[in-house]
Amino acid sequence: PSAFDQLNQDYDNLRSALEWSLQEQGNAQLGLRLAAALPNFWEARGQFAVEKGWLETLMQRASKTASQALRAKALRAAGRLAYYQSDFPAARTFFEQSIKLDQELGNHLRLADTLGRLGFLLSVQQDYEVAESFYQESLTLFQKLNDHSGVARILSELGYIAFRRGDHELASTLLEKSLALFREPDDRYLASRSRMILGHIARLEGNYTKARSLYNKALTTVKELDNTWGIFYLLEAFAHLAIAEGQIERATRLFGATEELGKSIGTVLTPAEKADHERSIANAHASLDAVAFEQALAAGRSMTVDEAISYALTVSTD
């Protein structure tokens, strides 16, 4: 089994260990070491709210005894969790502090990773030029370290920037290269993101069959990983696809499902994604009468996550 699968099986024990470390008789430094090692797992599962609280408390309690290397690792983890809670200023501060420590330590692998995280943070805020500079610095380090997964991740993110700039040819090239390099079982979530963006490109170019195939594979993957954030974004993708295909009621149901899921997990769309969402919702609202629109939204809101996934994966006969 992959590292993700092993952690998933042992997560109840890990939670107990973290909760113990927060108690007065617990070992805060040991807890911080454990919490700082788990963000990849938390990201793959799409879980952040409780975990962010654990990490911040442990950072405070172990601040005087933690080594410089542990502080750098914990700051990077805190930056990732702050991003997922949409606290972008805090995320940037954590990342920059982590980068400074790792530059002093000469830890090039962690430095490459954190530079990429900072690039991602700036990318979702549409500061693409500055994001690219951090991505290129990260990519150079990952290439020197011969880290295929790291290289693949940065190529995927550069592909996203190209996609948002409207350069579909460059975006597709970078995203396909990233998929060729995602080889490890624990790369599945990142590979699903590359497929999703390739699906967006296919959809915008009118190749709905290809878009559906890419979305299907990506959604199936994030469902297997139980990644609620990934599920949210893929349900949104299927809703946009339904709009493009003229299946307005279906799209509205899916938007109802994403609205409910987004509330439950605290998902926030990036400015570009929010604009896409509002454009599609306006299209649906204009295409259906008020009663039909509200009924379709309500039907989507009432779906369980599994029901919404099954609905998205079922080819409509409308």
C-alpha positions as CSV (number, residue, x, y, z in Angstrom):
1,P,0.0,0.0,0.0
2,S,1.0,3.6,-0.6
3,A,2.1,5.9,2.3
4,F,-1.4,7.6,2.0
5,D,-3.2,4.3,2.4
6,Q,-1.1,3.3,5.4
7,L,-1.7,6.7,7.1
8,N,-5.4,6.4,6.3
9,Q,-5.6,3.1,8.1
10,D,-3.7,4.4,11.1
11,Y,-5.3,7.9,11.3
12,D,-7.4,7.3,14.4
13,N,-4.2,6.4,16.3
14,L,-2.4,9.5,14.8
15,R,-5.3,11.7,15.9
16,S,-5.0,10.2,19.4
17,A,-1.3,10.9,19.5
18,L,-1.8,14.5,18.4
19,E,-4.5,15.1,21.0
20,W,-2.3,13.6,23.7
21,S,0.6,15.8,22.8
22,L,-1.6,18.9,23.3
23,Q,-2.4,17.9,26.9
24,E,-0.4,19.1,29.8
25,Q,1.4,15.8,30.3
26,G,2.0,15.4,26.5
27,N,5.1,16.1,24.5
28,A,4.6,19.2,22.4
29,Q,7.8,18.8,20.4
30,L,7.0,15.2,19.5
31,G,3.5,16.3,18.5
32,L,4.9,19.1,16.4
33,R,7.2,16.7,14.6
34,L,4.2,14.5,13.8
35,A,1.9,17.3,12.8
36,A,4.5,18.9,10.6
37,A,4.9,15.6,8.7
38,L,1.2,15.2,7.9
39,P,0.2,18.1,5.5
40,N,0.6,15.9,2.4
41,F,-1.8,13.4,3.9
42,W,-4.2,16.2,5.1
43,E,-4.1,17.7,1.6
44,A,-4.8,14.4,-0.1
45,R,-7.9,13.9,2.2
46,G,-9.0,17.6,2.0
47,Q,-9.0,18.0,5.8
48,F,-7.7,21.2,7.3
49,A,-9.8,22.9,10.0
50,V,-9.1,20.9,13.1
51,E,-5.6,20.1,11.9
52,K,-4.7,23.8,11.6
53,G,-5.7,24.3,15.2
54,W,-3.5,21.4,16.3
55,L,-0.5,22.7,14.4
56,E,-0.7,26.3,15.5
57,T,-1.1,25.3,19.2
58,L,1.9,22.9,19.0
59,M,4.0,25.6,17.3
60,Q,3.4,27.9,20.2
61,R,4.1,25.3,22.8
62,A,7.2,23.9,21.3
63,S,8.6,27.3,20.0
64,K,11.5,27.4,22.5
65,T,12.6,23.8,22.2
66,A,12.1,23.0,18.5
67,S,15.2,22.9,16.3
68,Q,15.5,25.3,13.3
69,A,14.8,22.5,10.9
70,L,11.6,21.5,12.7
71,R,10.5,25.1,12.8
72,A,11.1,25.4,9.1
73,K,9.1,22.3,8.4
74,A,6.3,23.4,10.8
75,L,6.1,26.8,9.2
76,R,5.7,25.3,5.7
77,A,2.9,23.0,7.0
78,A,1.2,26.0,8.7
79,G,1.4,27.9,5.4
80,R,-0.3,25.1,3.6
81,L,-3.1,24.8,6.1
82,A,-3.6,28.6,6.3
83,Y,-3.9,28.7,2.5
84,Y,-6.7,26.1,2.6
85,Q,-8.5,28.2,5.2
86,S,-8.2,31.1,2.8
87,D,-5.9,33.1,5.1
88,F,-3.6,34.1,2.3
89,P,-1.6,36.8,4.3
90,A,-0.8,34.3,7.0
91,A,0.1,31.6,4.5
92,R,2.5,33.9,2.7
93,T,4.2,34.9,6.0
94,F,4.6,31.3,7.1
95,F,6.0,30.3,3.7
96,E,8.5,33.2,3.6
97,Q,9.7,32.4,7.2
98,S,10.1,28.8,6.2
99,I,12.1,29.7,3.1
100,K,14.4,31.9,5.1
101,L,15.2,29.1,7.6
102,D,15.8,26.5,4.8
103,Q,18.1,28.9,2.9
104,E,20.1,29.2,6.1
105,L,20.1,25.4,6.6
106,G,20.8,24.6,3.0
107,N,17.8,22.2,2.8
108,H,17.2,22.4,-0.9
109,L,14.5,19.8,-1.1
110,R,12.2,21.5,1.4
111,L,13.2,24.9,-0.1
112,A,12.1,23.7,-3.5
113,D,8.8,22.5,-2.1
114,T,8.1,25.8,-0.2
115,L,9.0,28.0,-3.1
116,G,6.5,26.0,-5.1
117,R,3.8,26.5,-2.4
118,L,4.4,30.2,-2.4
119,G,4.1,30.3,-6.2
120,F,0.8,28.5,-5.9
121,L,-0.5,30.9,-3.3
122,L,0.4,33.9,-5.7
123,S,-1.1,32.0,-8.7
124,V,-4.5,31.6,-7.1
125,Q,-4.5,35.3,-6.4
126,Q,-3.8,35.9,-10.1
127,D,-0.3,37.4,-9.5
128,Y,1.0,35.1,-12.3
129,E,4.2,36.9,-13.1
130,V,5.6,36.7,-9.6
131,A,4.2,33.2,-9.2
132,E,6.1,32.1,-12.2
133,S,9.4,33.4,-10.8
134,F,8.9,31.3,-7.7
135,Y,7.9,28.3,-9.7
136,Q,11.0,28.5,-11.9
137,E,13.2,28.7,-8.9
138,S,11.5,25.7,-7.4
139,L,11.6,23.8,-10.7
140,T,15.4,24.4,-11.0
141,L,16.0,22.9,-7.6
142,F,13.7,19.9,-8.2
143,Q,15.5,19.2,-11.4
144,K,18.9,19.3,-9.7
145,L,17.6,17.0,-7.1
146,N,16.2,14.6,-9.7
147,D,12.8,14.7,-7.9
148,H,10.3,13.6,-10.6
149,S,7.2,14.2,-8.4
150,G,8.4,17.7,-7.6
151,V,9.2,18.5,-11.2
152,A,5.8,17.2,-12.3
153,R,4.0,19.3,-9.7
154,I,5.6,22.5,-10.8
155,L,5.0,21.7,-14.5
156,S,1.4,21.2,-13.7
157,E,1.2,24.6,-11.9
158,L,2.9,26.3,-14.8
159,G,0.4,24.6,-17.0
160,Y,-2.4,26.1,-14.9
161,I,-1.0,29.6,-15.4
162,A,-0.7,29.1,-19.1
163,F,-4.4,27.9,-19.1
164,R,-5.5,31.0,-17.2
165,R,-3.6,33.2,-19.7
166,G,-5.5,31.5,-22.6
167,D,-2.4,29.7,-24.0
168,H,-4.0,26.2,-24.3
169,E,-1.2,24.8,-26.4
170,L,1.5,25.6,-23.9
171,A,-0.8,24.5,-21.0
172,S,-1.6,21.2,-22.6
173,T,2.1,20.5,-23.2
174,L,3.1,21.3,-19.6
175,L,0.2,19.3,-18.2
176,E,0.9,16.2,-20.3
177,K,4.5,16.4,-19.3
178,S,3.5,16.5,-15.7
179,L,1.2,13.4,-16.1
180,A,4.1,11.5,-17.6
181,L,6.2,12.2,-14.5
182,F,3.6,11.5,-11.9
183,R,4.6,7.9,-11.2
184,E,4.1,7.2,-7.5
185,P,0.9,6.1,-5.8
186,D,1.0,9.3,-3.6
187,D,1.0,11.5,-6.8
188,R,-2.6,10.5,-7.6
189,Y,-4.2,13.7,-6.2
190,L,-1.8,16.0,-8.2
191,A,-2.3,13.9,-11.3
192,S,-6.0,14.3,-11.0
193,R,-5.6,18.1,-10.9
194,S,-3.6,18.0,-14.1
195,R,-6.3,15.9,-15.7
196,M,-9.0,18.3,-14.5
197,I,-7.2,21.3,-16.1
198,L,-6.8,19.4,-19.3
199,G,-10.5,18.7,-19.1
200,H,-11.2,22.4,-18.8
201,I,-9.2,23.0,-22.0
202,A,-11.0,20.3,-23.9
203,R,-14.4,21.7,-22.7
204,L,-13.5,25.2,-23.8
205,E,-12.4,23.9,-27.2
206,G,-15.7,22.1,-27.6
207,N,-14.4,18.6,-27.2
208,Y,-16.9,17.5,-24.6
209,T,-16.3,13.8,-24.9
210,K,-12.6,14.3,-24.1
211,A,-13.5,16.7,-21.3
212,R,-15.9,14.2,-19.7
213,S,-13.3,11.4,-19.9
214,L,-10.7,13.5,-18.2
215,Y,-13.2,14.7,-15.5
216,N,-14.4,11.1,-15.0
217,K,-10.9,9.8,-14.3
218,A,-10.0,12.7,-12.0
219,L,-13.3,12.5,-10.0
220,T,-12.9,8.7,-9.6
221,T,-9.4,9.3,-8.2
222,V,-10.4,12.0,-5.7
223,K,-13.3,9.8,-4.6
224,E,-10.9,6.9,-3.9
225,L,-8.7,9.3,-1.9
226,D,-11.8,10.7,-0.1
227,N,-10.5,14.2,-1.0
228,T,-13.4,16.5,-0.4
229,W,-11.7,19.5,-1.9
230,G,-11.0,17.6,-5.1
231,I,-14.5,16.3,-5.2
232,F,-15.9,19.9,-4.9
233,Y,-13.8,21.1,-7.8
234,L,-14.6,18.2,-10.0
235,L,-18.4,18.5,-9.4
236,E,-18.0,22.2,-10.4
237,A,-16.2,21.0,-13.6
238,F,-19.1,18.7,-14.4
239,A,-21.5,21.5,-13.9
240,H,-19.6,23.8,-16.3
241,L,-19.6,20.9,-18.8
242,A,-23.4,20.5,-18.5
243,I,-23.8,24.2,-19.2
244,A,-21.6,23.9,-22.3
245,E,-23.7,21.0,-23.5
246,G,-27.0,22.8,-22.9
247,Q,-28.0,20.6,-20.0
248,I,-29.1,23.5,-17.8
249,E,-31.2,21.7,-15.2
250,R,-28.4,19.1,-14.7
251,A,-25.8,21.8,-14.3
252,T,-28.0,23.7,-11.8
253,R,-28.4,20.5,-9.7
254,L,-24.6,20.0,-9.7
255,F,-24.1,23.6,-8.6
256,G,-26.6,23.0,-5.8
257,A,-24.5,20.1,-4.7
258,T,-21.2,22.0,-4.8
259,E,-22.8,24.9,-2.9
260,E,-23.7,22.5,-0.1
261,L,-20.4,20.7,-0.1
262,G,-18.4,24.0,-0.2
263,K,-20.2,25.2,2.9
264,S,-19.5,22.1,4.8
265,I,-15.7,22.1,4.0
266,G,-15.1,25.8,3.8
267,T,-14.0,25.8,0.2
268,V,-13.4,29.2,-1.4
269,L,-13.1,29.7,-5.1
270,T,-10.1,31.7,-6.5
271,P,-11.1,34.9,-8.2
272,A,-10.8,33.3,-11.7
273,E,-12.9,30.3,-10.6
274,K,-15.5,32.5,-8.9
275,A,-15.9,34.5,-12.2
276,D,-16.4,31.2,-14.1
277,H,-18.9,30.0,-11.5
278,E,-20.9,33.2,-11.5
279,R,-21.0,33.3,-15.3
280,S,-22.4,29.7,-15.5
281,I,-24.9,30.3,-12.7
282,A,-26.1,33.5,-14.5
283,N,-26.5,31.4,-17.7
284,A,-28.5,28.8,-15.9
285,H,-30.7,31.3,-14.2
286,A,-31.4,33.0,-17.5
287,S,-32.2,29.7,-19.2
288,L,-34.7,28.3,-16.6
289,D,-37.7,29.9,-15.2
290,A,-37.4,31.0,-11.5
291,V,-39.3,28.0,-10.1
292,A,-37.4,25.4,-12.2
293,F,-34.1,27.0,-11.3
294,E,-34.8,27.0,-7.5
295,Q,-36.1,23.4,-7.7
296,A,-33.0,22.2,-9.4
297,L,-30.7,24.0,-6.9
298,A,-32.7,22.5,-4.0
299,A,-32.4,19.0,-5.6
300,G,-28.7,19.4,-5.7
301,R,-28.4,20.8,-2.2
302,S,-30.3,17.7,-0.9
303,M,-27.8,15.2,-2.5
304,T,-25.3,13.4,-0.4
305,V,-21.7,13.6,-1.6
306,D,-21.9,10.1,-3.0
307,E,-25.2,10.8,-4.7
308,A,-23.7,13.9,-6.3
309,I,-20.6,12.0,-7.5
310,S,-22.8,9.2,-9.0
311,Y,-25.0,11.9,-10.7
312,A,-21.9,13.6,-12.2
313,L,-20.5,10.3,-13.5
314,T,-23.7,9.2,-15.1
315,V,-24.0,10.3,-18.7
316,S,-27.1,12.3,-19.2
317,T,-29.7,11.2,-21.7
318,D,-31.4,14.6,-21.8
